[in-house]
Amino acid sequence: MRPRRRFHARSPFANANGPAVAGPRSHAQERTRTSKGFYSHQHLKLARLPISPPGRWVGSYTRPEGKVEGFYTRRVTLDAPSPAREPSPPSTAIPRLRINEIFHSIQGESTWAGCPCVFVRLTGCHLRCRYCDTAYAFKEGDWRSVDDIVEEVLGFSSRLVEITGGEPLLQPDVHPLVQRLCDRGCTVLIETSGACDTSRCDPRAILILDLKTPGSGEQHRTVLENLDRLRPHDEIKFVVTDRADFDWAVDMVREHRLVDRCRAILMSPVFEQRAGLEIAGCPGLSPRLLAEWILESGLPLRQQTQLHKLIWDPATRGV
């Protein structure tokens, strides 16, 4: 009796997770043999399916169920690795955000430093700056409706509100939140890394654009088009780790005429940050040293410190 032809399930036309996909096969594939993973050519046909979109392919396969005419079909989808994406809210028409924390404290940075402020910290960030001091916001947080967030924010006495993260612009529903707060008479600050498109931001909000220096390790992620969208009330921040960072920041200020585009250019000496599971860590920079560099530059730069870290322990959350 003539033996049946067999083919290996891991042929170039096979699904990477197991069964092959439906369609015609070649004799070369039928003759492929291995120690395991055989399928009879009488029970399964092979075909290459188009790759659409790039990096992803979708196929289907058939196999007998009882008699040959009793076929069923299953759809198989394989995704190539993709970059970090913003958190996805539960399926609902109600605007929702994943919130790490909401708290009332003293504003520690920007030209608003020293003012009482309500902070709304969103979960998620696609950057991993060496000196990040809020790594706990990468993944921790609960889904809450925009209505619920607005209600809690308005429960505090302060009408200065900062939307921060993480990277707050990763979550699309941040824009309805900003709009609602502005409508209720709040002064809204949005602190963003500069690595997300700011074109959708409410023009009433004040952007604190944190341009990443080479010392952050994330300089290449900056969206330079955001500089063209700066408005007179926006502010720019540079976290400086060393002299090379400072010189780079000065070059950016001059090349893009940033003094004429925004309210203030903030220079912040990096605070010492220990290494963590996802953070490389960074030594601190002397505020006095940064002050001397600013004076030498002749530019109208504004030095700032993280005031809240001087008031409370630097590791304290919710301040």
C-alpha atoms as one frame of an Amber mdcrd trajectory, in Angstrom:
protein
   0.000   0.000   0.000   1.411   3.397  -1.032   2.260   5.551   2.036   0.493
   8.862   2.414   2.460  12.048   1.763   3.027  14.252   4.773   4.339  17.765
   5.375   5.802  19.587   8.344   3.543  22.099  10.129   6.495  24.495  10.406
   6.882  24.973   6.650   7.235  28.532   5.299   3.499  28.512   4.707   2.591
  27.392   8.223   1.230  29.468  11.060   4.064  30.372  13.447   1.964  29.153
  16.395   1.147  25.725  14.968  -1.371  24.769  12.246  -0.726  25.848   8.696
  -2.975  28.120   6.656  -5.465  27.137   3.992  -4.748  26.880   0.229  -2.667
  24.941  -2.355   0.679  23.295  -1.482   3.798  22.259  -3.355   5.267  18.765
  -3.686   8.365  19.979  -1.844   6.251  20.843   1.164   4.487  17.461   1.036
   7.806  15.628   1.152   9.069  17.559   4.219   9.518  15.186   7.139  10.290
  15.664  10.818  10.086  13.777  14.092   6.833  15.459  15.105   4.189  17.862
  13.940   2.920  15.892  10.904  -0.377  16.604   9.179  -1.776  14.508   6.330
  -2.014  16.364   3.005  -5.473  14.813   2.667  -6.618  16.716   5.735  -4.890
  20.076   5.343  -3.981  22.393   2.468  -1.356  25.112   2.563  -1.028  28.610
   1.112   0.902  31.822   1.687  -1.416  34.672   2.648  -0.734  38.372   1.953
   0.974  40.323   4.696  -1.328  43.175   5.676  -0.565  45.488   7.317   3.290
  45.312   7.416   4.522  43.233  10.307   1.205  41.440  10.700  -0.404  38.563
   8.854  -3.741  36.903   9.183  -4.603  33.402   8.006  -7.155  30.656   8.332
  -6.878  26.903   8.196  -9.261  23.970   7.811  -9.205  20.509   9.287 -11.666
  17.627   9.118 -14.220  17.037  11.808 -15.511  13.525  11.431 -15.926  13.052
   7.692 -14.009  15.085   5.148 -17.048  17.189   4.257 -17.454  18.270   7.897
 -14.933  21.158   7.875 -14.748  24.104  10.191 -12.596  27.230   9.906 -10.742
  29.174  12.577  -9.145  32.609  12.102  -5.622  33.151  13.405  -3.967  36.567
  13.883  -0.320  37.176  14.687   0.988  40.580  15.749   4.591  41.689  15.458
   6.051  43.358  18.567   4.823  46.939  18.804   6.052  49.946  20.809   4.502
  50.890  24.118   0.963  52.164  23.710  -1.279  54.275  25.872  -3.444  52.410
  28.382  -6.721  51.210  26.839  -9.877  52.028  28.818 -12.734  49.577  29.306
 -15.133  49.475  26.367 -17.516  52.349  27.034 -18.675  55.599  25.481 -17.970
  57.469  28.735 -14.561  59.264  28.706 -12.263  57.489  31.157  -8.683  57.889
  32.295  -6.337  55.644  34.185  -5.363  57.693  37.226  -2.350  57.050  39.431
  -3.153  59.662  42.077  -4.932  62.959  42.757  -3.638  65.174  45.554  -3.460
  68.761  46.838  -0.011  70.201  47.480   2.360  73.104  46.865   3.459  73.528
  43.266   7.189  72.790  43.270   8.169  73.824  39.731   7.500  76.301  36.900
   6.625  79.980  37.317   3.730  78.785  39.495   6.101  77.373  42.143   4.915
  77.999  45.694   1.205  78.136  44.798  -1.344  75.641  46.157  -2.165  73.243
  43.346  -4.237  70.120  42.669  -2.239  67.432  40.878  -3.838  64.803  38.654
  -1.237  62.155  37.850  -2.083  59.840  34.950  -0.752  56.310  34.555   1.629
  55.318  31.770   4.755  56.631  30.084   6.601  55.541  26.953   9.897  57.090
  28.113  12.401  55.840  30.677  14.452  58.886  31.645  17.497  58.107  33.780
  16.390  60.479  36.535  12.647  59.735  36.566  11.252  60.122  40.100   7.736
  58.827  39.373   8.406  55.327  38.057   5.472  54.133  40.182   3.206  55.877
  37.662   4.355  53.649  34.795   1.784  50.958  35.575  -0.102  51.714  38.803
  -3.564  53.239  38.519  -7.332  52.775  38.320  -9.809  53.659  35.583 -12.050
  56.580  36.485 -14.574  58.594  34.538 -13.805  62.196  33.623 -16.922  63.249
  35.572 -15.590  61.569  38.710 -12.148  63.171  38.315 -13.586  66.661  37.803
 -15.785  66.260  40.869 -12.808  65.327  43.067 -10.607  68.115  41.714 -13.281
  70.747  42.339 -13.630  69.455  45.890 -10.323  71.151  46.762 -10.077  74.878
  47.409  -7.371  75.534  44.811  -8.308  76.290  41.194  -4.770  75.762  39.923
  -4.618  72.224  38.483  -1.669  70.362  36.985  -2.194  67.370  34.706   0.951
  65.279  34.874   2.195  61.706  34.706   3.744  59.593  33.481   3.006  61.147
  30.161  -0.554  62.528  30.311  -0.954  63.024  26.548  -0.737  59.272  25.936
  -4.380  58.956  27.017  -6.708  60.622  24.465  -9.453  61.296  27.021  -7.143
  63.733  28.809  -8.406  66.399  26.393 -12.050  66.241  27.561 -10.755  66.461
  31.130  -8.724  69.605  30.390 -11.675  71.157  28.566 -14.055  70.469  31.457
 -11.645  71.960  34.013 -11.051  75.065  31.914 -14.811  75.473  31.481 -15.161
  75.434  35.270 -12.701  78.313  35.654  -9.549  76.340  36.554  -6.055  77.347
  35.472  -4.770  74.105  33.967  -1.099  73.233  33.571  -0.164  70.252  31.389
   3.316  68.923  32.082   4.364  66.860  29.083   7.637  65.303  27.987   7.544
  66.898  24.552   7.524  63.412  23.044   3.783  63.538  22.230   1.888  65.706
  19.758   0.484  68.768  21.541  -1.763  69.957  18.688  -4.971  68.732  20.384
  -4.353  70.535  23.667  -6.940  73.114  24.693  -5.502  76.574  23.890  -6.580
  77.782  27.343  -4.262  75.270  29.037  -0.651  76.152  29.876   1.886  73.692
  28.520   5.023  72.936  30.535   7.110  71.362  27.785   9.873  69.257  29.339
  12.437  69.000  26.536  14.591  65.948  27.136  18.322  66.606  27.235  20.976
  64.069  26.143  21.555  63.186  29.793  18.001  61.882  30.081  18.677  59.130
  27.556  15.482  60.078  25.701  16.570  63.112  23.677  15.747  61.363  20.375
  12.055  61.050  21.292  11.358  64.806  21.229   8.713  65.986  18.746  10.312
  69.201  17.505   7.078  70.285  15.786   5.741  71.020  19.277   8.065  74.027
  19.421   6.165  75.614  16.521   2.938  75.246  18.512   4.183  77.109  21.586
   2.009  80.002  22.774   3.052  83.083  24.778   1.754  81.629  28.070   3.515
  78.244  27.703   6.765  77.332  29.459   9.763  75.155  28.581  11.758  73.117
  31.056  15.207  71.546  30.744  16.380  69.065  33.381  20.163  69.488  33.381
  22.427  66.621  34.423  25.834  68.112  33.493  27.593  70.846  31.492  26.983
  69.023  28.192  23.242  69.103  28.902  23.387  72.814  29.674  25.289  73.634
  26.484  22.803  71.551  24.472  19.896  73.420  26.071  21.471  76.799  25.278
  21.922  75.743  21.651  18.239  74.733  21.485  17.151  78.061  22.956  19.141
  80.010  20.384  18.448  77.811  17.358  14.669  77.768  17.881  14.361  81.320
  19.308  12.610  79.957  22.366  12.969  83.171  24.376  10.524  84.855  21.975
   8.066  81.956  21.866   7.084  81.295  25.468   6.666  82.806  28.903   9.702
  81.254  30.590  12.616  78.893  30.002  13.194  76.874  33.147  16.525  75.276
  34.045  16.254  72.572  36.674  19.314  70.861  38.231  18.710  67.132  38.334
  18.023  65.696  41.779  19.927  62.526  42.642  17.929  59.478  41.569  18.785
  55.917  42.485  18.587  53.176  39.880  15.397  51.131  39.800  13.916  48.226
  37.892  13.266  50.406  34.847  15.348  53.494  35.638  19.115  53.736  35.155
  19.570  56.325  37.901  21.478  59.602  37.845  23.755  61.597  40.173  22.581
  65.013  41.278  23.801  68.361  39.944  24.767  71.247  42.226  22.229  74.107
  41.993  25.093  76.577  42.548  26.990  75.190  39.562  23.927  75.540  37.337
  23.423  79.114  38.573  26.977  80.006  37.505  26.400  78.571  34.030  23.181
  80.559  33.646  24.930  83.789  34.587  27.707  83.075  32.080  25.243  82.401
  29.242  23.785  85.908  29.175  20.360  84.443  28.328  17.140  85.202  30.244
  16.927  81.710  31.709  15.121  80.955  34.954  16.611  78.538  37.479  14.195
  76.439  39.469  14.434  73.739  42.103  11.955  71.037  42.953  10.544  72.939
  45.903   8.418  70.041  47.129  11.578  67.940  47.611  12.973  70.613  49.907
   9.751  70.785  51.934   9.144  67.024  52.189  11.357  63.964  51.888  12.247
  63.498  48.184  10.788  59.990  48.196   7.416  61.088  49.593   4.458  60.449
  47.264   1.366  62.608  47.015   3.055  65.962  47.735
